[in-house]
Amino acid sequence: SRSPSQSRFPFSDPGPGAAKDPNTVFTSLLTDNEGDCADLSRALRLVKELLSAVDEEVHAWELRGRLWDVFRRVDPRAKVPLCWDSRPGAFGRDELLRRKLVHSGGMLWKTAAGRFKDVLVLLMTDVLVFLQEKDQKYTFPMLDKPAVISLQNLIVRDIANQEKGMFLISAAPPEMYEVHAASRDDRNHWMKVIQQAVSL
């Protein structure tokens, strides 16, 4: 029979100091399981990367669907002349499908006369496009400035004392647009995504 002084567990005696110092036991357990901890950390990292990739793919599909919905509603006869030296000609709805949509949303475009026009803004990979809805279709607004802006050297600035407004300053042709978002947060997000697209 086993004497009371003998341990019932198949572990060796850690020594007289271990019972008094829990950190010693904890450190020993960590050391014994370093390989398992490394495998678990690696697995968690891979799961996070997979979920991030899935989120990005879902977002990309949503943007493609959004772009296709807009494309179908754009008047096929609608065109806007381009004044860029590098790309003379006209911008029609077919040009939308030659690009990727980065962001979209409604904003107010302030004209030179001081009026605000509701516009749908499409941030594409190389251009910013303004569209107006009329009779359940989209067309390019015929206002005082071109409805398509090149992102090349485009400058974005907030407007002093206007928490929802921002200036878009284009280089080709040199124009300054004043647009207003739905809220300050929306304005800030627009500024961020436009600046990121310009820097690519």
C-alpha positions as CSV (number, residue, x, y, z in Angstrom):
1,S,0.0,0.0,0.0
2,R,1.0,3.6,-0.7
3,S,2.1,5.6,2.4
4,P,0.4,9.0,3.1
5,S,3.7,10.7,2.3
6,Q,3.8,9.3,-1.2
7,S,2.1,11.4,-4.0
8,R,-0.9,9.9,-5.8
9,F,0.0,11.9,-9.0
10,P,2.5,10.7,-11.7
11,F,4.6,13.9,-11.5
12,S,8.0,14.2,-9.9
13,D,8.3,16.3,-6.9
14,P,9.1,19.9,-8.0
15,G,11.1,20.6,-4.9
16,P,10.4,22.3,-1.6
17,G,10.3,25.8,-3.1
18,A,7.7,25.2,-5.7
19,A,4.8,25.0,-3.3
20,K,5.7,28.4,-1.9
21,D,6.2,30.1,-5.3
22,P,3.2,29.7,-7.8
23,N,5.2,31.6,-10.5
24,T,7.7,28.7,-10.7
25,V,4.9,26.3,-11.5
26,F,3.3,28.7,-14.0
27,T,6.7,29.3,-15.7
28,S,7.3,25.6,-15.9
29,L,3.9,25.0,-17.6
30,L,4.5,27.8,-20.1
31,T,7.9,26.3,-20.9
32,D,6.5,22.8,-21.4
33,N,3.8,24.1,-23.7
34,E,5.8,26.6,-25.8
35,G,5.2,24.6,-29.0
36,D,1.5,24.4,-28.4
37,C,1.3,28.1,-27.7
38,A,3.2,28.9,-30.9
39,D,0.9,26.7,-32.9
40,L,-2.2,28.3,-31.4
41,S,-0.8,31.8,-32.1
42,R,-0.1,30.9,-35.6
43,A,-3.6,29.4,-36.1
44,L,-5.2,32.5,-34.7
45,R,-3.2,34.7,-37.0
46,L,-4.2,32.6,-40.0
47,V,-7.9,32.8,-39.0
48,K,-7.7,36.6,-38.7
49,E,-6.0,36.8,-42.1
50,L,-8.7,34.6,-43.6
51,L,-11.6,36.6,-42.1
52,S,-10.0,39.8,-43.3
53,A,-9.6,38.4,-46.8
54,V,-13.2,37.3,-46.8
55,D,-14.4,40.8,-45.7
56,E,-12.4,42.4,-48.4
57,E,-13.8,40.1,-51.1
58,V,-17.4,40.7,-49.8
59,H,-16.8,44.5,-49.9
60,A,-15.4,44.2,-53.5
61,W,-18.5,42.3,-54.6
62,E,-20.7,44.9,-53.0
63,L,-18.9,47.7,-54.9
64,R,-19.1,45.8,-58.2
65,G,-22.9,45.3,-57.6
66,R,-23.3,49.0,-56.7
67,L,-21.4,50.1,-59.8
68,W,-23.5,47.8,-62.1
69,D,-26.7,49.2,-60.6
70,V,-25.6,52.7,-61.3
71,F,-24.4,51.8,-64.8
72,R,-27.8,50.4,-65.7
73,R,-29.5,53.7,-64.7
74,V,-27.1,56.0,-66.5
75,D,-28.6,57.4,-69.7
76,P,-26.6,55.8,-72.5
77,R,-26.7,59.1,-74.5
78,A,-25.2,61.1,-71.6
79,K,-21.6,62.1,-72.1
80,V,-19.3,64.7,-70.6
81,P,-16.4,66.2,-72.5
82,L,-13.0,65.7,-71.0
83,C,-10.5,68.6,-71.0
84,W,-7.5,66.6,-69.9
85,D,-4.5,66.9,-72.2
86,S,-3.6,63.2,-71.8
87,R,-7.1,62.0,-72.5
88,P,-9.1,64.2,-74.9
89,G,-12.6,63.0,-75.8
90,A,-15.8,62.3,-73.9
91,F,-16.7,60.3,-70.8
92,G,-19.8,58.1,-71.2
93,R,-21.4,55.4,-69.1
94,D,-19.2,52.7,-70.7
95,E,-16.2,54.3,-69.1
96,L,-17.6,53.4,-65.7
97,L,-17.2,49.6,-66.3
98,R,-13.6,50.1,-67.3
99,R,-12.8,51.2,-63.8
100,K,-13.2,49.9,-60.2
101,L,-15.5,51.7,-57.8
102,V,-13.8,52.7,-54.6
103,H,-16.5,54.6,-52.8
104,S,-19.9,56.2,-53.5
105,G,-22.5,58.3,-51.9
106,G,-24.7,61.4,-52.1
107,M,-23.4,64.9,-51.6
108,L,-24.4,68.5,-52.3
109,W,-22.5,70.3,-55.1
110,K,-22.5,74.1,-54.6
111,T,-22.6,75.9,-57.9
112,A,-21.1,79.3,-58.7
113,A,-24.5,80.8,-58.3
114,G,-24.6,79.6,-54.7
115,R,-27.2,76.9,-55.2
116,F,-26.8,73.3,-53.9
117,K,-27.4,70.4,-56.3
118,D,-28.0,66.9,-55.1
119,V,-25.4,64.6,-56.8
120,L,-24.3,61.0,-56.6
121,V,-20.5,60.9,-56.3
122,L,-18.5,57.9,-57.6
123,L,-14.9,57.7,-56.5
124,M,-13.3,55.5,-59.2
125,T,-9.7,54.3,-59.4
126,D,-8.6,57.4,-61.4
127,V,-11.5,59.8,-61.6
128,L,-14.3,61.3,-59.4
129,V,-17.7,61.3,-61.2
130,F,-20.7,63.4,-60.4
131,L,-24.2,62.2,-61.5
132,Q,-27.6,63.7,-61.1
133,E,-30.9,61.7,-60.9
134,K,-33.7,62.7,-63.2
135,D,-36.8,60.6,-64.1
136,Q,-35.2,57.6,-62.3
137,K,-32.2,57.8,-64.5
138,Y,-28.7,59.2,-63.9
139,T,-27.1,61.8,-66.1
140,F,-24.0,64.0,-65.9
141,P,-25.0,67.4,-64.5
142,M,-24.5,70.3,-66.9
143,L,-23.3,72.8,-64.4
144,D,-20.5,75.4,-64.3
145,K,-17.7,72.8,-64.1
146,P,-17.0,69.4,-65.6
147,A,-18.8,66.5,-64.0
148,V,-15.7,64.2,-64.2
149,I,-12.5,65.1,-62.3
150,S,-9.1,63.5,-62.7
151,L,-7.6,62.3,-59.5
152,Q,-4.1,63.2,-60.8
153,N,-2.8,65.9,-58.5
154,L,-6.2,66.4,-57.0
155,I,-6.1,68.4,-53.7
156,V,-8.7,67.9,-51.0
157,R,-9.2,70.6,-48.3
158,D,-11.8,71.1,-45.6
159,I,-13.6,74.4,-45.4
160,A,-13.1,76.7,-42.4
161,N,-16.3,76.9,-40.2
162,Q,-18.0,74.3,-42.5
163,E,-17.9,71.0,-40.7
164,K,-19.6,69.2,-43.6
165,G,-17.9,71.0,-46.5
166,M,-14.7,70.4,-48.5
167,F,-12.9,71.8,-51.5
168,L,-11.8,69.6,-54.4
169,I,-9.0,71.4,-56.4
170,S,-8.3,69.8,-59.7
171,A,-5.2,70.4,-61.7
172,A,-6.4,69.5,-65.2
173,P,-8.3,71.6,-65.9
174,P,-7.7,73.9,-63.0
175,E,-11.0,74.1,-61.1
176,M,-12.2,74.3,-57.5
177,Y,-15.3,72.4,-56.5
178,E,-17.2,72.9,-53.2
179,V,-19.1,69.9,-52.0
180,H,-20.9,69.1,-48.8
181,A,-21.4,65.7,-47.2
182,A,-24.3,64.6,-45.0
183,S,-22.3,64.9,-41.7
184,R,-18.8,65.8,-40.4
185,D,-17.9,62.1,-40.1
186,D,-19.1,61.5,-43.7
187,R,-17.0,64.5,-44.9
188,N,-13.9,63.2,-43.1
189,H,-14.4,59.7,-44.5
190,W,-14.7,61.1,-48.0
191,M,-11.6,63.2,-47.6
192,K,-9.7,60.1,-46.4
193,V,-10.7,57.8,-49.2
194,I,-10.1,60.4,-51.9
195,Q,-6.6,61.2,-50.5
196,Q,-5.8,57.5,-50.4
197,A,-7.0,57.1,-54.0
198,V,-5.0,60.1,-55.2
199,S,-1.8,58.7,-53.5
200,L,-2.0,55.3,-55.4
